[in-house]
Amino acid sequence: MKEKNVEDGVVISKIRLIRGKKVMLDADLAELYEVETRVLNQQVKRNIGRFPEDFMFHLTKKEFSDLKSQNVMSS
């Protein structure tokens, strides 16, 4: 991947509090790395041993709905 300078404020604005933890959504990470979300997820799955056990989790339907209602995510 090419090196990209990203303002701290941009990264900070992408951090969400879910289940009491600071997290970033896969779509936001993909945007920062300028790749498609599915490509980011494929690479993580292919290299899962490089990531800590709690690196990723799936949102519940309620969490997803709550994020959508906060206008964080598009449909």
Order of alpha helices (4+ residues) and beta strands (2+ residues): alpha-beta-beta-alpha-alpha-alpha
